[in-house]
Amino acid sequence: MAEHSFGYKLPRQIEAHYPDNTLLDDLHSRTKKLGDGGTLVLPVLNFSEPLKSALLAARRSGRIVRGLETAAATLNNEGYGIDLLRQDAAQGRRISRVVLLSNDGSGNFYRTVERLLEKHAPRVLGCLLHADSFQLGSLLFGRAAAARLVLVSHKDDVSRLLLALMQQR
């Protein structure tokens, strides 16, 4: 499958079930600039029940990373490993991680996230949620917990999340 004009290729698990670009076209159709001074455009997702279920499954499997600093460290470590394996032309070229952002971050926070996403594109897809940090945090980490950013850190959970987005359409 060719790379989508949005700059991403779906994981193989998703591509097998949805060989066309329907999901990527849908994501591209509902985008918003990240922050006031930002240049990066991200898909905006509804905080739907299928999405919540996919996030909870990733949390149960221990594959949710909470917070910008921890997510950045995780992605940087993985990026180093991918660079070592770069002989395989497809390595790191498909979506294998998803960063979900609450809609109540500061401008500085979003600028930092933008740099992180640009550094790790196209393997990391960033998405902005129609949810604040307390809605996202309390779902995944308990009552009154806040989370402005979570990283879905395994390709199986990323595929489950992307399939949940297909249910939103």
N, C-alpha and C positions, 0 to 999 in steps of 0.2 A: 504494500500500500504506500502510496506517495505521502509525503509530509503535507499536512493540511496548511492552508494559507495562514491559519492562526499560529503556526509554528510548532505544532505538536503532532506526535504520532501516538495512537492508542496502544495500550499494552496488548501483547499477543492474545491474552485470554479474552479481551473484549473484541479485538479485531476478528477473532474466529466467529463470534456470534453476530457482530455488526460490521461487516466488511466495508460498508459505505461510510461516509463521514457525517452521518446524521447527528451523532452526539457532539462532535466537534463543531458542526455548523450551529447546533442549538446553543452551545456554550458561547460561541462567537457572537451570536445574535443578542445576547444579554450581558453586555459588558459595561464597565464603568472605570474611569481613571482612578487609580489608587492615590488618594489624597489630593489636596488642592494643587500643589506644585509638582505633582508626579507626572511621569510620562508613560508609565506602565499601565496597560489596560487589562483588567481581570474580569473573568466571568462573575456574575452576581448570582448567588444561589439562595433559594428559599430554604428555610430551616424546617424542612418537611419531615414527616414521620419516616419515610424510607431512608433519608439521609441520616436522621438520628439513630435509626437501627443499625446502619452500617458503621457509624462512629462508635456506638456502644460495643459492637462486635470487635472492632479494632482495639478498643480499650480493654475488653476482656482478654484478648490475646496478647496484651502488653505491647501493642504496636502504635501507641499514641505518644508523641513527644510533646510536652507542654512548654511553651515559652520560646521567645525569640532566641535567646542565647543558647539554650539547649538544642533547639532545632538547627541553628547555625553550626554548632559544633558537630552534630550528627551528620549534616549534609557535607560539611567540609571533610570529615573523616571518610565518608563514602566517596566523595569526589576524588580524594587522593587514590583510593583503591581503583576507581574507574579509570583514572589517568594511567595507572600501571597496566591495565588491561586494554588500553585503547587500540591495540592491534586489531581487535574485532571491530569492524566498521560500525556495527549496530550498537555497540556498548554505549549506554547512556543516552541514546537517541530517542527512546520512547518514554512516555510518562510512567514513572515508577514510584513517585512520591507526590503527595498532595499537601499543600499548606492551605489551611483554612483560617481566615481572619475574621474577627468580629468587626462590626461596623462602628465601633466607638474608640478607635485608636487615635493617637495624636498625630499631627503632621510629621514630626520627627520619627515616630515609630514606623509610619508607613514608608517614609523615605529609606529607612534602614531595611525594611522588608523588601522594598523594591530592589535595592542593591543585591540582597541575598537571592531573590528570585531570578534576577538577570544573570547572576553568576552561575546558577545551577540549571538554567534552562537548557534544553527542553525537557530534561528528565523530571523536573519539579514543576507541577502545575499549581499556580496560586489561584485561590478563589476567595471572594468576599462574600460573607454571609449576611443575610437579612436577620441578624441576631447580634445582641450586644455581648460583651465579655462575660457577664453574669449568666446569661442564658447558655452560652457555650460551656462555660466552666462548671456550672452546676449540673449540667447533663453528664459530663464526663468525670468530674472530680469531687462531686458532693455539694450539698446545699451551701449556698452563699460563696462558692469558689468562683474565681474569675479566671478567664483564659482569653487573652486577646489573639493568641496564635496557637494552633495545634498543627503538628506534622503527622500525617498518616505515613508511617515509615516502612511499610512492607507492600510489595506489589500485589499480593492476594487481597489485602484490605483495600488497596487503591482500586483494584478491579471491582470489588464489592461496592465501593462508594460510587464509582462511575456507573455501575449498573443501577444503583439507586437513583442516580440523576436521570437515567433513561425513563424511570417510572414517573418522574416529575413532569415529563413532557406533555 
